Amino acid sequence: LEFCAPHFASTEAAYLKEVKDRLTKAHSHVVNMPIDIDEFWTEGGLSDTNSKVREKAVAAGKKWIDIGAAIGTKSVRCDPGKMNPQNLAPTVESYKALAAHGKSRGVHVIIENHGGVGSEHPEELVKLFTEVGSDYFGALPDFANFPDEPTRQRGLQLLFPHANVVCHAKGLEFDAAGKETKYDFAAAMATSKQAGFKGVYSIEFEGPGDPYVGVQKTLDELIKFL
């Protein structure tokens, strides 16, 4: 499963223990937690040139890494905010701190190609991964979050070598035969396998109609190309 930060009714220890116990009872685990919090997008978030803003964002990220560790997640997604590709120093500093904290808790810190970051220019994320240089910091490749097919294939080829935990196998829209029509799902899967990806394919569905039907069609497509 993936739980987002806003899904939590509480962050108290008793509540987190209950969540963990219910996961165990359901023979399930959390592979990733998207940390969708205001601190990551207030002003420049983790990439702000103001050190006080960055420190606040890093502190909030560390808190949610600890929450993730309490329920056994493998990774947390931390958005970089308003990243400046011409000046990565503030962003690098923030992620070095988060990756070190994540490593101490056994939780990977990952970035998804979305929200204006890494979708059109995935090379910018690769540069960030390289400069931070932590084995607990990497990519969350999303199949669908690219503007066109050439960028998708280039982007996935660049991001998958930095993906150690999870990717998003996203469904958008399917034809009568159950084939994804908005992008080349088979090619995306082939790229993941060529890169030697051994993590989890986490299913998302963002198309029209019944979401349960959409998730099932995405799952069917995924199994077809595994």
C-alpha positions as CSV (number, residue, x, y, z in Angstrom):
1,L,0.0,0.0,0.0
2,E,0.9,3.7,-0.2
3,F,-0.5,6.0,2.5
4,C,-0.3,9.7,2.0
5,A,0.4,12.0,4.9
6,P,-3.1,13.6,4.8
7,H,-4.6,10.1,5.2
8,F,-3.5,10.0,8.9
9,A,-6.2,10.9,11.4
10,S,-3.5,11.3,14.0
11,T,0.3,11.0,14.4
12,E,0.1,9.9,18.1
13,A,2.0,6.8,19.0
14,A,-1.1,4.8,19.9
15,Y,-2.8,5.6,16.6
16,L,0.4,4.6,14.6
17,K,0.6,1.4,16.6
18,E,-3.0,0.6,15.7
19,V,-2.3,1.3,12.0
20,K,0.7,-1.0,12.1
21,D,-1.2,-3.7,13.9
22,R,-4.0,-3.6,11.4
23,L,-1.5,-3.8,8.5
24,T,0.0,-6.9,10.1
25,K,-3.4,-8.5,10.6
26,A,-4.2,-7.8,6.9
27,H,-0.8,-9.4,5.8
28,S,0.0,-6.0,4.2
29,H,2.7,-3.4,4.4
30,V,3.3,0.2,3.4
31,V,5.8,0.4,0.6
32,N,5.8,4.2,0.3
33,M,4.4,7.3,1.9
34,P,3.9,10.5,-0.2
35,I,4.6,13.3,2.3
36,D,2.1,15.8,1.0
37,I,2.6,18.6,3.5
38,D,2.4,22.4,3.3
39,E,6.0,22.8,4.5
40,F,7.3,21.3,1.2
41,W,5.5,23.9,-0.9
42,T,5.5,27.0,1.3
43,E,7.7,29.4,-0.5
44,G,10.5,27.3,-1.9
45,G,10.3,24.4,0.5
46,L,13.3,22.1,0.6
47,S,14.9,24.2,-2.2
48,D,14.4,27.7,-0.7
49,T,17.4,30.0,-0.6
50,N,16.3,31.1,2.8
51,S,17.9,28.6,5.2
52,K,15.1,29.2,7.8
53,V,12.4,28.0,5.3
54,R,14.5,25.0,4.4
55,E,15.2,24.1,8.0
56,K,11.4,24.1,8.7
57,A,10.8,21.9,5.7
58,V,13.6,19.5,6.7
59,A,12.3,19.3,10.2
60,A,8.8,18.5,9.0
61,G,10.2,15.8,6.6
62,K,12.2,14.2,9.4
63,K,9.0,14.0,11.5
64,W,7.2,12.1,8.8
65,I,10.2,9.8,8.2
66,D,9.8,8.9,11.8
67,I,6.1,8.3,11.4
68,G,6.8,6.2,8.3
69,A,9.4,4.1,10.2
70,A,6.8,3.6,13.0
71,I,4.4,1.9,10.6
72,G,7.2,0.1,8.6
73,T,7.2,2.0,5.3
74,K,10.1,1.3,2.9
75,S,10.2,4.9,1.6
76,V,8.8,8.4,1.8
77,R,8.2,10.7,-1.2
78,C,9.5,14.2,-0.5
79,D,8.9,16.9,-3.1
80,P,11.7,19.4,-3.6
81,G,9.5,22.5,-3.8
82,K,10.6,25.2,-6.2
83,M,13.9,23.6,-7.3
84,N,16.4,25.8,-9.2
85,P,18.4,23.6,-11.7
86,Q,21.0,26.4,-11.9
87,N,21.5,26.4,-8.2
88,L,21.0,23.0,-6.6
89,A,23.1,23.7,-3.5
90,P,20.1,24.5,-1.2
91,T,18.2,21.4,-2.5
92,V,21.3,19.2,-2.1
93,E,21.8,20.3,1.5
94,S,18.2,19.5,2.4
95,Y,18.2,16.1,0.8
96,K,21.5,15.2,2.4
97,A,19.9,15.9,5.8
98,L,16.7,13.9,4.9
99,A,18.6,11.0,3.4
100,A,20.9,10.7,6.4
101,H,17.9,10.7,8.8
102,G,16.0,8.2,6.5
103,K,19.0,5.9,6.5
104,S,19.2,6.0,10.3
105,R,15.5,4.8,10.3
106,G,15.8,2.4,7.4
107,V,13.6,4.6,5.2
108,H,14.5,5.7,1.7
109,V,13.8,9.3,0.6
110,I,12.5,9.4,-3.0
111,I,11.4,12.0,-5.6
112,E,8.7,11.5,-8.1
113,N,8.7,13.0,-11.6
114,H,5.7,15.2,-11.1
115,G,4.6,18.7,-10.0
116,G,6.9,20.4,-12.5
117,V,10.0,18.5,-11.3
118,G,11.6,15.9,-13.5
119,S,8.8,15.4,-15.9
120,E,10.1,17.5,-18.8
121,H,13.7,17.5,-17.8
122,P,14.5,14.3,-15.9
123,E,18.2,15.0,-16.2
124,E,17.8,17.6,-13.4
125,L,16.7,14.9,-11.0
126,V,19.6,12.6,-12.0
127,K,22.0,15.5,-11.3
128,L,20.4,16.0,-7.9
129,F,20.7,12.2,-7.0
130,T,24.4,12.3,-8.0
131,E,25.2,15.4,-6.0
132,V,23.5,14.1,-2.9
133,G,25.2,10.7,-3.3
134,S,23.3,8.6,-0.8
135,D,22.1,5.0,-1.3
136,Y,19.0,6.1,0.7
137,F,18.0,8.8,-1.8
138,G,16.6,8.2,-5.3
139,A,13.8,8.2,-7.8
140,L,10.1,7.3,-7.9
141,P,9.5,6.9,-11.6
142,D,5.9,7.4,-12.7
143,F,5.1,5.9,-16.1
144,A,2.5,8.5,-17.1
145,N,4.0,11.8,-15.8
146,F,5.7,12.9,-19.0
147,P,4.6,15.3,-21.7
148,D,5.2,12.9,-24.7
149,E,6.5,9.5,-25.6
150,P,10.2,10.4,-26.4
151,T,10.5,12.2,-23.1
152,R,8.9,9.3,-21.3
153,Q,11.3,6.8,-22.7
154,R,14.3,9.0,-22.1
155,G,13.1,9.9,-18.6
156,L,12.4,6.3,-17.5
157,Q,15.8,5.2,-18.8
158,L,17.4,7.9,-16.7
159,L,15.3,7.5,-13.5
160,F,15.0,3.7,-13.2
161,P,18.7,3.2,-12.4
162,H,18.1,5.4,-9.3
163,A,14.9,3.6,-8.3
164,N,15.4,1.1,-5.4
165,V,12.0,0.8,-3.9
166,V,8.9,1.6,-6.0
167,C,7.6,3.0,-9.2
168,H,4.1,4.1,-10.3
169,A,2.4,1.9,-12.9
170,K,-0.3,4.4,-13.8
171,G,-3.5,3.8,-15.7
172,L,-5.1,6.6,-17.6
173,E,-7.6,5.3,-20.1
174,F,-8.2,1.9,-21.7
175,D,-9.9,0.7,-24.9
176,A,-12.4,-2.1,-25.1
177,A,-9.7,-4.7,-25.2
178,G,-8.2,-3.3,-21.9
179,K,-5.1,-1.7,-23.5
180,E,-3.8,1.6,-22.2
181,T,-4.4,4.2,-24.9
182,K,-2.7,7.4,-23.5
183,Y,0.9,6.1,-23.6
184,D,2.9,3.0,-24.4
185,F,2.5,0.9,-21.2
186,A,4.4,-2.0,-22.7
187,A,7.4,0.1,-23.6
188,A,7.5,1.6,-20.0
189,M,7.5,-1.9,-18.6
190,A,10.2,-3.0,-20.9
191,T,12.4,0.0,-19.8
192,S,11.9,-0.9,-16.2
193,K,13.0,-4.5,-16.8
194,Q,16.0,-3.5,-18.9
195,A,17.1,-1.3,-16.0
196,G,16.9,-4.3,-13.7
197,F,14.2,-2.8,-11.5
198,K,13.4,-5.1,-8.6
199,G,11.1,-2.9,-6.6
200,V,7.3,-2.7,-6.3
201,Y,5.0,-1.6,-9.2
202,S,2.5,0.5,-7.3
203,I,-0.8,0.9,-9.2
204,E,-2.4,4.3,-9.6
205,F,-5.5,5.0,-11.8
206,E,-6.2,8.6,-12.8
207,G,-8.8,8.1,-15.6
208,P,-12.5,8.4,-16.1
209,G,-15.2,6.1,-14.8
210,D,-15.3,3.6,-11.9
211,P,-11.9,3.7,-10.1
212,Y,-12.2,0.1,-9.1
213,V,-12.6,-1.0,-12.7
214,G,-9.7,1.3,-13.7
215,V,-7.4,-0.2,-11.0
216,Q,-8.3,-3.7,-12.2
217,K,-7.6,-2.8,-15.8
218,T,-4.2,-1.3,-14.8
219,L,-3.4,-4.5,-12.8
220,D,-4.4,-6.6,-15.8
221,E,-2.1,-4.6,-18.1
222,L,0.7,-4.8,-15.5
223,I,0.5,-8.5,-15.2
224,K,0.5,-8.9,-18.9
225,F,3.9,-7.3,-19.2
226,L,5.6,-8.6,-16.1
